[in-house]
Amino acid sequence: MEDLKRIRRILTAVLLAVVLLVPGAGFGSLPAVVAGALSPPEFLDAAYHEELALNGGRAGIDLSGVDDGYVAVSAISGMRLKFQVVKDEETYNYDLASDGTPSVFPLQCGSGYYLFRVMENVVDSKYAELYAVSCDVSLKDSFQPFLRPSSYVNYTRQSACVQKAAEIAASSESSRAMVEAIYDLIRTTVTYDREKAASVKSGYLPDPDETLRTGKGICFDYAALAASMLRSQGVPTKMIFGYVAPKGLYHAWNMFYTEETGWVTVSFDVNVRDWSRIDLTFSANGADADFIGDGSNYTDVYSY
């Protein structure tokens, strides 16, 4: 009986009171479960604050949220723009709107020294630095980059997907039940849009609410919807881009963290103290067993 109680306590806490394992970052705390029901978590936002941004003329970089795990930027140009985030040996290059529309990007590389660069297209595929700032980042805790919205995982407090996730959480007796319900909702209501996959352009960013409303999308859409719903309910969730063997398929999927126990999601057996993989695209549409495997055939390249 004591063992059973201990297992139930672990499963209840595993997604809402665990630590994320991010190199170089510390540990924090997540919303708790109270009296057998999920306690609604504080909504963690991420936004561009013009009055706080460092001004480089045609570009502004807001560093006010770096310890919360994100950087925000806005720029204006008649040319194409990129935003570059550099930490140690890792570099992330993002498309940036040239009409001043703010963008938010995660600091997924953990605490440390960062360089942020707004790059402007000059000719062909060549870019020149328009504005750059650097700073030391000390994350409040290692959950932050994976608990907030960004340009890649784009949602607000009012988003339909967030409201739906809150509705599911309110009727769930445990965090595990909530995650299973969210997973099942996406798996059973969203189908793979092959026409969109064949025509999608570089720089595409998903709209989780549209995916939920239309019931179709590509792997990027699946991953963004799942991350939006889980993050909004206090579940630290990564969106991963990488390759799936044996055919080298470039793909997007999600990962959430478990600290003390394994948990089976889709066809993956979760390793103790490791990230758990959620591949909703394959689960919803069926896939060759070679792709599903045991998770060892997934090669992570970028995380958001």
N, C-alpha and C positions, 0 to 999 in steps of 0.2 A: 504493500500500500504506500509506504513512504517513497519507494522508487517511482511508483506511478505519479504521485504528487510532484516529485522532483522533475519528472519528465514534462508534466503539464506546465509547471512553472517555467521551465526552460523554453518550451514551445511558445508560451505566451509572451515571453520577453524577447525572444530571439530576433524579432524584426524591429521592435520599438525600443529596446533598451540594450542594444549590443554596441560594440565598438567597431568602427570601420578600420580596416587595416590599410593605411596609406603610408608609404615610406616617408619618414621625416615629419609626420604629423602626430599630434597628441591625441588623447582620448577625451571624449565628452559624454554627455548624457542625452537620451532621447525621451520623448513623451512616454509616460507610464500607463500601465493598465490598472484601472481602479475598480474594485468590487466586481470582478469578472466581466467588465465591459470596457471597451476601448475608450480612453479619455481623449477627446479631440485635441490634436497637437496645435501648437502655435503655428500660424502660417508664416513661413519664412520666405520673404520676398527678395527680389534683386532688381535694381532699377538704376537708371542714369540720372544723376542730379547735376543739372547744368551749373547751379550756383556753387557747387563744390568741385567742379572739374578743373583740371589744369588746362589752361588755354594756350593752344599753339597756333592761333590765328584761324585757320580753316578746319582745325581739328581740336577736339577736347577729350581728355582722358580722365575719367572719374575714378580715383583710387580710394574713395571713402568706404568701399565695400570689400577691400582686399582681404581683410582679416575674417570676413564672413564668407570667403571663398569665391569671389567673383570680381571682375573688372568690367567697367562700362565705358563705351566710347561713342562719339558722334563726330562726323566729318562731312564736309561739303567739297565737291570737286566736279569738274566737267569730265574727268577721266575715271576709269575703274579704280577701286580702292581695295586694299587688303589690310587686315589687322594681324600683326604677328605677336605671338606670346612666346617668350624664350625663357627657359630656366635650365641652367646647366647644359646638358647635351640634348635636351628636348625642345623642339620647336613646333608650335601649332600655327598654321596659317589659315585665316578665315576670310571669306568674302565680306566686304563691308559696304553698306549702303552709302551712296555718294550724294544723297539728298538731305543729309542731316538726321535721318531716322536713327535713333540710338540703338545700339546693340549691346548685349550682355554676354560675357563669356566666362566659363568656369576656370578656376585655378586648380586644375586636377592634378598638378604635379606636387602639391603639398607646400609646406612652408619653405621659405628660402628667398634668394635674390632673384627678381624677375626683371626682364626688359620688355617693354611694350612699345610697339612701333606701328604707326599708321603709314602704309606704303601706297604710293600713287603710281599708276601706270604711266610710263613715258613713251615707250614704243614697243610694238610687238608684245612679247611676254616679259619685258623688263620693267622693273619697278624701282622708284627712288624713294628715300625716306622723306615723308612730309612732316612728321612730328614724332618724337619719342620721349618717353620718361622711363625711369627705373625706380624700383623701391624694394625694400625688404618686406616680405610677407610673413606674418606669424598667425596662422589660422587659429581661431578661437577653439576649434576642435576639428577633428578630421572628418566629421560628418558633413560640414558645411557645403562643399562644392557639389555634393550629391543629394542635397535636400532642398535645393532652390531652383527656380526657373532660370532659363537662359534662352538665348536665341535658338538653340538646338532643342531644348525641352521647354517649349513656350506655353505657359499657362498663367492664369491669374486666379485670385480668390473667387472671381465670378465665373470662371470657365465651367462649361457644362460637364467636362470630364472630372473636374474637381468636385462639383456638386454630386455627381454620380458616385465618386469614390467615397465621399463623406456619407452618403446614403448607405452604401455597402458597409462601411465601417460601423455605422450606428447600429446595424442589425447583426454584427459579427460578435461572437463571444470571445474571440481571441484574435491576435494578430495573424496567426496562421490561417484561420478561417477567412479573414479579410483578404489576405493575399490570394488565397485559393479562389475566392469569389471574383476578385478583380481579374485574375488570370483567366478564369473560365468565361467571364463576360467577353473579354477580347477574343479569346480562342474561338468562341461559338458565334460571334456576331460580326467579325471582320474577316473579309476574304481578300486574297492577294489580287491586286489590280495589275494584270499582265500588260494591259495597254499603257498604263501609266509608267510601268517599269521600262517599257521600250522607248518612251518619249521623254522621260524626265531629264531636265537640263542641269548642268553643273551649277552649284550654288543653291539648289532647291532646299527649302526649309519646311518641315512639316507643320501642319495645324492639327493638334490633337483633337480639338472639338470637331473639325471637319471629318477626321477619320472615324470618330465615334458616330457622327450623324449619318455619314454616307455608308458606313459599314464596309469600306474597302480601303486598301492602301498598299504601299510597298514596305519592305522590311524597315526602312527608316521611320515610316509612319507608325508601324506596330511598336517599335522600340520607344519612340517619343511618347506615344499614348500611354504605354505601360509605365514609363518613368514618371510622367506627369501625375498619373493617378496615385502611384505608390509614394512618390516624394511628398505630395500634398497631404498625405496621411501619416507622415513621419517615418516612412521607410526609406532608408538610404539606398539609392538605386543609381547604378552607372548605366550609361548607354555606350555600348562598345561597337567599334567598327574593326573588322578584321577579315581573316580568311578561314574558310571551312574546307578541310580536306574531305575526300580525296581529289576533288575537282578544282580546288583553288577558288571557290566561289567567294567573291567579296560581299560581305554581309553585315547586317546590324542586328544586335541583340542586347539583352539587358543582363545585369548582374546585381544581386543584392547580397548582403553579408550575413553570415552566421558565425557566432563566436564559439559555441561549445558543442553544437550538435549538427549532424547532417540532416538534410531534408530533401526529398525527391521532388523535383519540379520538371515537368515535361518528361524527358527520358534520362535525366541526369541524376546520378547519385552524388550528393553533395559531400565534399570532403570536410572533415572537422576543421574548424578555424580557417575556412576558405570562403571565397565568394561563390555564391550559388548562381548558376546560369539559368536564365529564362529565355528560351527561344520561341517566341509566340508565332513567328511566321511559319516555321516548319510544323509546329503543333497544330495550327489552325488549318493548314492546307495539305498536310501529309507530306512526307518526304522519304526518300530512300534511306534505309537503315544506315547506310554508310555515312550519311550526313549527320544523323542524330547521334549515333555512337555513345560514348560515355563522357563526352566533353573534351577529351584529350585531343580531338581533331580540330579544335577551335584555336586559332592563333590571334591573340589580341594585338591590334596595331595602335588604335586611338581610343581614348575614353573621354566621355563628356558628361 
